[in-house]
Amino acid sequence: MRRVNRYKEIAANAAVERLESGLIVGLGSGTTSELALAAIGKRVKEGLGIIGIPTSERIAGLARGMAIPLSTLAEHPVVDVTIDGADEVEIGTLNLIKGGGGNLLREKIVAASSKRLVIVADESKVVDHLGTGWAIPVEVIPFGWQATEKRLKDSGAKTTLRVRDGQPYLTDGGHYIIDCSYRPILHPEELQARLDATVGVVEHGLFLGMAREAFIGGREGVKRMARE
């Protein structure tokens, strides 16, 4: 685990090194994104002038503690670059599964508002096909979630309602998450269309065609992957 954290850290540092003053920066959520946030905080302390758009309440609180200036999409509807983590990164396409930390809706809103989405991850997250090791987090309305889950099962998913302390996990938006396994996902665009059309689904963790660049930390250092 210590070695994996080190891989994440060097990937995060490599991505943050490219930030310049004057940028509006989306701040992703999750353990890897928190390492990137720490690197951003250090650079801000050294004089980097950026404005952050946080993707979760937790990240917002951590950023304030590091004196990182924050704003909202209402004030800055176009984000220059977002730095975020991922649960899986598909080789070649840079298609992603995200949302293991439960913040996929806000992460996707910020990512969709960004000129450039940059992913930081360790080498274990790189896969030939999405769904190899991770289910897709699907954020659903609490009302009638059982009916929504049935629709997801009918679409071919093996489903699990995410719980915490014996109760359904609540996102920052007040929704539930149903983790849906479709492994392996050979036709992600078709699956994305099915999930988008499912009544009761707020958002899902398939991030297709959104990432432009990924910094992957591993035993041989940091590898940059790009989709130009």
N, C-alpha and C positions, 0 to 999 in steps of 0.2 A: 504493500500500500504506500509506503514511504517513497518507493521508487516511482510509482505511478504519479503520485502528487508532484514529484520533481519534474516528471515529463510534462505534466499540465502547466507547471510554473514556467518552464522555459518556453513553452509554446505561447503562453499568455504574455510573457515579457517581449517576445519577438513581435507580436502583433501590436502591443502598446508602444513599442519603440518608434513605430511609423506615424504616430499621431502628431499633428502639428497644431499650434495655437490658432484659435479662431474657428475650430470645428465644433459642430453640434454632434455629440457622440451618444449613441444608444448604449445603455448599460445593461447587458444581459444578466440573467439570473442563473443560479446553480453554483455548485462548488468550484468548477473551473472558471466561471465568470467572476466569482469572488476573488480569485487569484489575479485576474486581469484588473479588477477594480482596485486591488491593493497596489498594483503597478501603476495604475493611473493616478491614484492618490499620492504616490511617491513623486511622480512627475509634476503633478499640480503643485506640490510643496516646493519643488525646484523651479517653478515658474511657468509651467505649461498652462496656457489659458484656454480651457475648453468649457463647454456647457453640457452637462449630462442629462439624458432622458432615461430615467430608471424604468425597468420592466416589472418591478415588484416592490411591495412595501418594504420587504427586508433589504433589498438593494438600496432603496432610497434612504433608509435609516443608516446603513453602513456608509454610504457616500457622504451623508451629512457629517458623520463622525470623522471623515477624512477631509472635510472642508472642500469637497468637490462641488462647485456651483451646479445647481439643478434647475431644470425648467420642465415644461410639459409640451405635448404635441399641440395643444391649443396655441401656445406661444410660438412654437417652432414645428410646424407641420411637416417640414422636410428635414430629415436627419442626414448628415453627411456620411457617417459611417457608424455601424453598430458592431460591437464586439461581443460575441456570445459563445456559449458552449453548445455541445450536441451530444445526444445519446448514441447516434450512429451517423457516420459520414460515408456516403457511397462513392467509391472510386470512379473518377471520370466525370460524373454528372454533378457531384457535390450536393446531391439530394440528401435530405436530412430527416432523421426522427429526433424530435425535441419534446420536452415536456415532462421528463422524468422528475423534475423538481416541482412540477405543478403550476408553472407560470406560462404555459404555452400560448394562451390567448393574448396576453399583453406583449409577450415576446413577438408573436406574429404581427400584431398591429404595428409595433415599432420597426420590425424588419421590413414590412411592406412599405413603410414610410421612409426607408433608408435608400440612399444612392448606392450604398455598398454594404453588404453583410459579410463580416469576417468571422470565421469560426476558429476557436481554439479548442484543442482536444489532445488526448494522448493516443498513441498508436493503436490501442485496443479498440478504439471507437471506429476505426476504418474497416469497411466491409465491402464485399463484392456486390451484395444485394441487401437492400433494407429489410428489416425484419429478421435478420439472422439471429440476433440475441435479444432484441428489445421488442416489446409490444408497443403499439401506437396509443399514446394517451389521447382519449377523446373526452373533451369537456362537454357536459350535458346539463340541461336545465334540471334542477331537483324535482320539479313537478312531473310526475309520470315517468320517472327515470327508468322504472322497470319495463315500461312499454318501449322506451328508447333502446334499452339493452336488448330486448327481444328483436327489434329491427336490426341491431348490429349483429346479433347472432345469426339472423336470417341472411345477412350479407356474407357469412362465412367466418366470422370472428369467434375466437375463444375469448370470453369476456371475464373480467374481474373488476368489481367495484373497488376503487381505492379507499382504504379506511385508515384512520389514525385514532389511536386510543379507543378503539372499539366503535367509532362513529365514522360516517362517510367523510372523507377528506373534503374540505371546503377550499376552493381557490380564492384568490383575492377578490374575484368578481362574484363570489357567493355561489359557485356552481360545483357540481360533483365531477369526478373523473372516472371513466370506465376505461381500463387498459384492455386493448383489443389486439390479440395476436393473430396475424394472418401469414405467418412465416412459411416460406420466404415470400417476399413481395416482388414478383417478377414484372408486374404491370402497375407501377405506382400511380400513374396518371388516371387509370381507370378506377382504382381504389379511391383516389382523392375525389373523383366525381361522385362516387357512390356515397362517401361520407358527407360531402357537401350537400347532398340532396336528402339526407336522412333527417326527418323531423325530430326535433328535440336536441340535436347536436348544435352546440354553440361554435366549437372550433375543434380542430384535431392537430396532432403533432407531426403530420407530414408537411415538411417545408420543401417544396419542389421548385427548382429553378430560382431559388432566392439567394443562396450563398454564391459569392463571387470568388472567395479566397478562403483557404484554410491553412492554419499553422498547426502542424502535428508534431508533438513532442514524443521522442522515443529513445531507444538505446543509442542511436547514431546522431542524436541532436534533434534539431528542428527541421522538418521538411515542409516546404511551401507547396500547396496544391492550389491551382487556379483554374477558373472557368471564365475565360475572357469573352 
